[in-house]
Amino acid sequence: RYVAAVLYYSMGGGTWKNETNYLSGKHECDWHGIICGSNMDTGVVKVILLDDNNLTVSVPDEIFALKLKELSLVRNHIHGSIPQSICNLGSSVTNICLHKNAMTSTIPSCIGELESLRELSLWENELTGSIPSTINNLKALRSLDLSINFLTGQVTIDFKLLSKDLDILVLYDNMMSGSIPPSVKYFEGQSFLLGGRGSNMS
């Protein structure tokens, strides 16, 4: 309950589109966008789903003390960096969706420690720097979308190291340069998009 309350207070609570049951006497599992587990995990927050809800400011570190399975804060007004503490989610998290916000700075290199991550969606933010090579450690990855940012440097993704189940890889509309990795021949998925605005790839 404490973490859910911190989320509310630190991300513009009071101006959200949907604030059902927040700070009420009801259990936090009944608060809008807070989804808890069942069976052995009854009452334990497993999913935070607050898309298009007018969240503002930056994501508080306290969220990442939870053993979340999914985090989705899509189409809000979140700014600031992606905190290093996101990596505290460890092997529990499978889906992180933070696209269509105004997040800045770089993608934390420790993101490669999230060994169960299947979806990482950070498109349409204001991210800078290069794609961390630790992305190659994400053996469970199925979908990676980093498009419409300001990422630079070369594509360090090694398709030989990633799962053959990787189905979506979208990097277009960034400022990357260099060559498309030769290992792209190992990509067997449906969508692989590079190039676009600012790109200087060959």
Summary of the structure (lengths in Angstrom):
residues: 202
radius of gyration: 17.5
end to end distance: 50.5
largest distance: 58.3
contacts: 654
relative contact order: 0.10
helix: 22%
strand: 21%
